[in-house]
Amino acid sequence: MHPLAFGEALSAGGRLTLSDDKPNRFFTVIKCWMDGTSGVALELKTGVPTYQVEDEEGRTHLLIHLTIEEDR
């Protein structure tokens, strides 16, 4: 598994982790899409990469992948 790049499309069945802090916590991708509605709601100029995933205990989660901008 590798760090998820912003907007990276993942196939159903692909696996990912959210951070290097918890490498044993993984998620399996159910669906991946660019959500234009969330992009509008968040006042962004593009869609938001969105992933429906299942954790190792069988719970379903919705992950929205936003970039974090630094104010420097």
Secondary structure, 3 states (H helix, E strand, C coil): CCCCCCCCCCCCCCEECCCCCCCCCCEEEEEEEEEHHHHHHCCCCCCEEEEEEEECCCCEEEEECCCCCCCC
